Amino acid sequence: MAKPDATDDHPLVIWSRLLATPGLPAAFGVGFCILFAFVGTFTYVNFVLARPPLGLGMMQIGLVYLVFAPSIATTALAGRLAAALGPRVATGSALGLAAGGAAAL
């Protein structure tokens, strides 16, 4: 079985090298904040949906989250789009599409 890292460095040494890379700690920070916001939001939304006046049951709340099922396909398509067009063009296109969809509402 191939080793994932060609060096025999200690993991802390590898992490220190990674964190010394310009921009990577900021990217980790942004990723942490986004993940924290999503987990907090989805946890809080359950309580809001379960209390009156909505009073949804567990099955109904589960069906609300079914709206995220298309993300399985769109995430794979977004990866292919970013590989084909480049991340800058793909991000701009995605933001334009989202803004157009929001304006249509």
Buried (B, 14 or more C-beta within 10 A) or exposed (E): EEEEEEEEEEEEEEEEEEEEEEEEEEEEEEEEEEEEEEEEEEEEEBEEBBEEEEEBEEEEBEEEEEEEEEEEEEEEEBEEBBEEEEEEEBBEBBEEEEEEEEEEE
